[in-house]
Amino acid sequence: MRIDYRKLGLKPHEYRCVSDEAFRLGRLTVLRSFLDRNRLFHSDIGLIRFEVQARQNLATAIARLDPLNGFSSL
């Protein structure tokens, strides 16, 4: 599966009816589930070229959303 991780930083239009807090918690759950995977990329090229940076990006996004680290609005 290929995911445009840049879009994970935006609250999509279709979720406007969801409260910011509910969206934040749901997004945290999804991002943490990605980080818990053994591999983010199934191809060896993706693993070699992008895995480390992708994991750093996910960790940064999680830290920004985690209330223990100070939550910035969506």
N, C-alpha and C positions, 0 to 999 in steps of 0.2 A: 504494500500500500504506500502511496506517495501522498504526503501532506505538505501543504504550503504553511510552514510554521509561522511565517510572518502574520498570517491572518489570525493566529491564536492570540495576538495582542489586541485585537479589536472586538468590541461587542457587536456582533452582527445584527443587522436590521431586524431579522426575524425573531430575535430575542428581546425586543424592546418591551414586551409585556412581562418579562422576568425582572424581578428586582435586582439591583446591582449586587446586593449581598448574595442572593441565590446564584447569580451568574458567577460571581467570584468563587464561591465554594465549589460549584460544578467544574469550573475551569481548573481550580487547584486539583481536584480529583483526577481529571483527565491528564493534566501535565504530570502529576505524580505517577500515574499509571504508565505513562511513556517512560519516565525515568527508571521505573522498576523493571523494565524489560531487560533481558540479557543483551539484546541488540536492538538498536533503533532502525538500522538499515539491514535489509536482507542480502543485498549484494555485497561481495567482498570489496568492491571499489567504494561503495557508499560507506562501508564500515571503516575502511582505511582513510578515506579523504574527509569524511564529515562527522564521524561518531563523536570524537572528543569535543569538537566545537558545539555540536548539537546538544550534548549533555550539559555543557557549560551554559548554553542559552536557556535550556529548560530550567536549570538550577537558578539562574538569575530571575527568570519569569516567576518561578515559585516563590523566591525570596521577596519579590515585589508584592505578591498577592497575599503572603502569609501575614496575618495580623500581628504575629510576634516580631516581625521585622518592620512593621509600619506599612499600612496599606495606602497606596495611592489610588485615587479614583480611576475608574475605567474611562 
